[in-house]
Amino acid sequence: MDGVIRTVVGYTGGEEKNPTYRRIKDATESILIEYDPDIISFKDILVEWSRQVGFSPIRETSKQYRSAIFYVDGKQKKIAEETVKAMKSTSRGNEIFVDIEPVSAFYRAEEYHQDFIKKKGRMFGV
């Protein structure tokens, strides 16, 4: 996407320090997105995310794979809430489970998780 500077796969949303894929603890697999707000907005990123995310009508019982939006301030929280509301309005009655919470410590995932689709795209028909 134009305006996205870089993405980093990692873990966030938990209390315990230094999670890893094998020891995820209470964290959520996530993506840190660095972007240029003069080119793309937080809202634009969430709109694209909402188009691509596959959501289940079943609430994920593990924090590892839940859908979540992490915000840095009240403005981003409001945008996240509006995005989820819009997703729900087009879900044809299906429940959508997306947690919205403040940013917490972010831990970079192992190198084999970085650029995973580029590395393993054929597995996914990409």
Buried (B, 14 or more C-beta within 10 A) or exposed (E): EEBBEEBBBBBBBBEEEEBEEEEBBEBBBBEBBEBEEEEBEBBBBBBEBBEEEEBEEEEBEEBBEBBBBBBEEEEBBEBBBEBBEEBEEEEEEEEBBBBBBEBEBBBEBEEEBBEEEEEEEEEEEE
